[in-house]
Amino acid sequence: MDSRVEQVRDVLREVAETHHQVYRIVNGADADWASWYADWLINLSELPNLLETTPVRSELVYELVGLHREYTATAPAEDWESFYARRLLAAFRPETARPAMPAPF
């Protein structure tokens, strides 16, 4: 496995463990988990350095929700953290990064 994939995988494990600790009173239940993950990943982790870009929070939320849907629908053999890590690295590759969207007003 690629070193960057492993590093992103480890950051994803850390955010999951941290989220579960924060939401321990409800056994980790949080309908808006992707927003919490995105905020933590952007502001409190090494993810921006590993991606070589700082994702826009809403775009990272969108990617996380899409990855969750894809992972649960396909039930791949690999752990979710590795699955997400490979796809996040591909989605936020600096040379293919999408330009920032201007505000609609």
One Martini backbone bead per residue (centre of mass of N, CA, C, O) as a GRO file, in nm:
protein
  105
    1MET     BB    1   0.098   0.036   0.020
    2ASP     BB    2   0.077   0.351   0.009
    3SER     BB    3   0.191   0.589   0.221
    4ARG     BB    4  -0.039   0.800   0.188
    5VAL     BB    5  -0.268   0.606   0.236
    6GLU     BB    6  -0.183   0.530   0.521
    7GLN     BB    7  -0.195   0.817   0.640
    8VAL     BB    8  -0.491   0.873   0.578
    9ARG     BB    9  -0.603   0.630   0.721
   10ASP     BB   10  -0.501   0.717   1.004
   11VAL     BB   11  -0.666   0.980   1.015
   12LEU     BB   12  -0.943   0.839   0.990
   13ARG     BB   13  -0.918   0.681   1.250
   14GLU     BB   14  -0.887   0.925   1.435
   15VAL     BB   15  -1.159   1.063   1.373
   16ALA     BB   16  -1.336   0.826   1.462
   17GLU     BB   17  -1.237   0.810   1.755
   18THR     BB   18  -1.298   1.103   1.832
   19HIS     BB   19  -1.598   1.104   1.767
   20HIS     BB   20  -1.674   0.877   1.962
   21GLN     BB   21  -1.587   1.031   2.216
   22VAL     BB   22  -1.768   1.280   2.184
   23TYR     BB   23  -2.028   1.062   2.124
   24ARG     BB   24  -2.055   0.850   2.368
   25ILE     BB   25  -2.343   0.902   2.490
   26VAL     BB   26  -2.448   0.788   2.177
   27ASN     BB   27  -2.250   0.582   2.044
   28GLY     BB   28  -2.172   0.787   1.786
   29ALA     BB   29  -2.423   0.931   1.716
   30ASP     BB   30  -2.449   1.120   1.392
   31ALA     BB   31  -2.609   1.264   1.129
   32ASP     BB   32  -2.352   1.494   1.096
   33TRP     BB   33  -2.064   1.359   1.066
   34ALA     BB   34  -1.932   1.484   0.807
   35SER     BB   35  -1.899   1.770   0.922
   36TRP     BB   36  -1.723   1.697   1.159
   37TYR     BB   37  -1.498   1.560   1.004
   38ALA     BB   38  -1.421   1.794   0.816
   39ASP     BB   39  -1.341   1.996   1.029
   40TRP     BB   40  -1.122   1.823   1.163
   41LEU     BB   41  -0.951   1.753   0.910
   42ILE     BB   42  -0.883   2.055   0.836
   43ASN     BB   43  -0.806   2.180   1.145
   44LEU     BB   44  -0.676   1.893   1.316
   45SER     BB   45  -0.501   1.779   1.075
   46GLU     BB   46  -0.292   1.635   0.809
   47LEU     BB   47  -0.460   1.629   0.545
   48PRO     BB   48  -0.372   1.880   0.380
   49ASN     BB   49  -0.077   1.782   0.352
   50LEU     BB   50  -0.140   1.506   0.215
   51LEU     BB   51  -0.307   1.649  -0.028
   52GLU     BB   52  -0.182   1.939  -0.101
   53THR     BB   53  -0.458   2.055   0.020
   54THR     BB   54  -0.742   2.257   0.102
   55PRO     BB   55  -1.039   2.181   0.151
   56VAL     BB   56  -1.351   2.235   0.109
   57ARG     BB   57  -1.579   2.157   0.330
   58SER     BB   58  -1.824   2.085   0.142
   59GLU     BB   59  -1.660   1.890  -0.038
   60LEU     BB   60  -1.580   1.690   0.183
   61VAL     BB   61  -1.861   1.614   0.266
   62TYR     BB   62  -1.948   1.507  -0.008
   63GLU     BB   63  -1.733   1.284  -0.025
   64LEU     BB   64  -1.803   1.131   0.236
   65VAL     BB   65  -2.093   1.059   0.163
   66GLY     BB   66  -2.029   0.911  -0.101
   67LEU     BB   67  -1.840   0.699   0.026
   68HIS     BB   68  -2.046   0.576   0.215
   69ARG     BB   69  -2.244   0.482   0.000
   70GLU     BB   70  -2.047   0.309  -0.164
   71TYR     BB   71  -1.948   0.121   0.061
   72THR     BB   72  -2.231   0.009   0.151
   73ALA     BB   73  -2.317  -0.095  -0.140
   74THR     BB   74  -2.042  -0.281  -0.203
   75ALA     BB   75  -1.877  -0.421   0.016
   76PRO     BB   76  -1.579  -0.428   0.052
   77ALA     BB   77  -1.294  -0.588   0.179
   78GLU     BB   78  -1.197  -0.332   0.272
   79ASP     BB   79  -1.142  -0.090   0.464
   80TRP     BB   80  -1.275   0.221   0.489
   81GLU     BB   81  -1.015   0.390   0.518
   82SER     BB   82  -0.875   0.295   0.255
   83PHE     BB   83  -1.099   0.361   0.059
   84TYR     BB   84  -1.109   0.666   0.121
   85ALA     BB   85  -0.812   0.741   0.083
   86ARG     BB   86  -0.783   0.684  -0.219
   87ARG     BB   87  -1.016   0.877  -0.309
   88LEU     BB   88  -0.920   1.141  -0.181
   89LEU     BB   89  -0.652   1.159  -0.331
   90ALA     BB   90  -0.789   1.174  -0.611
   91ALA     BB   91  -0.992   1.417  -0.566
   92PHE     BB   92  -0.731   1.611  -0.437
   93ARG     BB   93  -0.550   1.647  -0.662
   94PRO     BB   94  -0.376   1.917  -0.754
   95GLU     BB   95  -0.378   1.875  -1.079
   96THR     BB   96  -0.722   1.823  -1.047
   97ALA     BB   97  -0.824   2.058  -0.920
   98ARG     BB   98  -1.078   2.249  -0.850
   99PRO     BB   99  -1.199   2.536  -0.869
  100ALA     BB  100  -1.321   2.777  -0.704
  101MET     BB  101  -1.626   2.869  -0.606
  102PRO     BB  102  -1.831   3.108  -0.642
  103ALA     BB  103  -2.043   3.300  -0.522
  104PRO     BB  104  -2.390   3.341  -0.602
  105PHE     BB  105  -2.357   3.681  -0.511
   0.00000   0.00000   0.00000
